[in-house]
């Protein structure tokens, strides 16, 4: 692994459990994985971009071209470039009446309370990227109808070519229109804004896939049974984590963190490594050894 550290929170856990007769901090016993992990710091309290491991709720799988398009937008199935399943949806701006092309759908109703909405946006190359407006080039709406929704926007500088993970909660939304019924959100909308009304692009230049919501516990999994293992002779402890073929699929994982089970979980240690793509043909095993040096 390129970088591995015990955080300040982790050191506090060790002190708390080592010097109190009745420790008030629990031991590290569950983990998260993440993408786009920055170089770990002792001040970290979470991974840079944690990803859900299991238990997510599907909003739309983009396996059917049944969204309602604006005059400048045409959605169509793409069976070559996708994140999950067998298709994604091309987002093609093929007319010049407006600088903004949109599509929306009445999707599966989901309770958005204390949850995160996420979706993937693909940008084919630098030529496609250059056609986007500098500011608010992507707008996501999620709510209970087309008059009541949460709004989240991204600038071009927030994006890159290839796959981009877009995610937000009701608390991190940029704005709210009307009064969305957070317990029953079934209105999904995406707008792509070009640098000019006359700008168009082809199918495959911009693609979306895998709309879903995730609860906080979807990001955690517990340590493998019978771990940790202590070796008092070598003054070391070994922890083991496991991801099955159905967990954390569709992500390039390069971050890992151990957490305890306090009501607000504390990050014990964090690792950053070369990204590995996780799909339904992969199982990942993480073996972490902490050793006291003489």
C-alpha positions, 0 to 999 in steps of 0.5 A: 500500500502506498500510504497507511497511517493511524489517525489522531482519532485512532490514537485516542481510541488506543489511549482510551481503551488502554488507560480507562477501566471502562473505556468510553470508545469502542474498538475498531471492528468495521470498515469502509472503502472509497475512491479518489482517496487523497493522501491520508492525514492524521487529521482525517475523520473519513475517507475522501469519497466513501462508496456504498458496499451493499444495501443501496436502493435503486432509483433508476438503472438506466436499462430502459430509454423511457425518460422524457426528453426536452426538445434539445435532448435525445436519450438512447441505450448504450450497450458499450459504455456502462457502469452496472447492468447491460446498458446506460443512457446516452444524453445527446444534445442534438438541437440548438434551440437552447444551451440546456438539454434536459430529461426527467422521469418518474422513478421508483419512489424512495425515502431520501431522509438521511440518505445520499443520492448518487449517479454516474456521468461519463464524459467521452473525451476532451472534445466533449468536455470542452462543449460544457458550460463553465458553470452549472454544466450539470444540474440534478433534481430529485424530489417528489414532483416537478415543483418540489425538489432538491437541486445539485449542480456541478461546474466543469472544473468539478468533472473530468473525462471518463466516469464521474460520480455525482452524489449529494444529500438533502443537506448538501443540495445547493438549493431546494425548490418548493417543499419536497416530500422527502419520504417519497421522492420519485422525480428525477431530472438531469440537465446538461448545459452547453457553452452555447445554444448552437452547440450539439454533441453525439450519442456516446459523448455524455452518458448516465447510469445507476441512480440510487440512494444509500443509507449511512449503514450501506457504507460499512461492513464488519471485520471478518469473523475471528478477527482481530488476531493478536500476536503478543510475541511480535507485538502486532494485531491483524485485521481482515476485511472482505468484499464479495462479488456482489459488494461495492461493484462499479468502482475503482477502489483506492481507499480503505479505513477501519472504524469503531462502532461509536454513535459517531464512528471514529476513523482508526486508520486509513490506507491509500493504494493503487486503484483496483476496479471492482466488478461482479467477478471480483472478491477483495480481501484486505489484510491490515497488520498494525505492529508496535516497533521497539 
